[in-house]
């Protein structure tokens, strides 16, 4: 089943959230792609991992950083800002495993302005929603092409 065809209004609402995050947040596209990739890895969403790794590479992300993303804590490949976003992504995606600890929250607050942190949180909420739709409705990885499907 294709939920976008079955319920276009619901799909449009999800796209509206995505559009808001992209346009109003003024966050770096590379940061948003890292957030999308990391949440998708945690959720095991092969379709979204494929899609966002392709988009990230098309926008100049390095293979090295994409390959190391699941072990970001053990590398020096990510900036403090990216590390704070990745920790916040993990905390919100795995909300039942620690309820976004004060340490992670304070780290995110130190790297992002208030509006940025709200918008990062909305980006995390959006990708978690897309992951659940893609997994739930059996989206297959491999067919997405950046800029063709936009």
C-alpha positions, 0 to 999 in steps of 0.5 A: 500500500502507498499511504501517499496515494491512500491518504493524500491529505495525511501525506501532505501534512507530513510534507508540510512539516518537512517543508517547515523544517527545511525553510524556516530552520536555517539549519545546514542541510548536511546537519539535517541529513545526519539527523535523518540518517542516524534516526533511520539507522536506529529505527532500522529503516532501510528505505530511509537510510538508502534515501538519505545517504544518497541525498547526503552524498549528492550534497557533498557528504563524505563516504567516511562520515556516512560509514562512521555515523553509527559510531560517531562518538568514537570518531573525530569526524563530526563537529561539536554542533553535529555531535550535539545534534546526533546525541539529541537525535538518539535521545528523542528517537530512543525516548523510552531509554532515558527520556532525553537526559539533562546532560544531552539536553544541556549539550544541545542547548549549548550548541543551538539557539532555542529556535534551532533546537526546536526545529532540530526536534521537529526534524527528528520527529519528522524522520521518525514518522517517515521511518514508521510509514516506510517500515510499516508500509514496506517501502523498498530501498534502492529506487530513490534518486536524489533530485528526481523524486523531489 
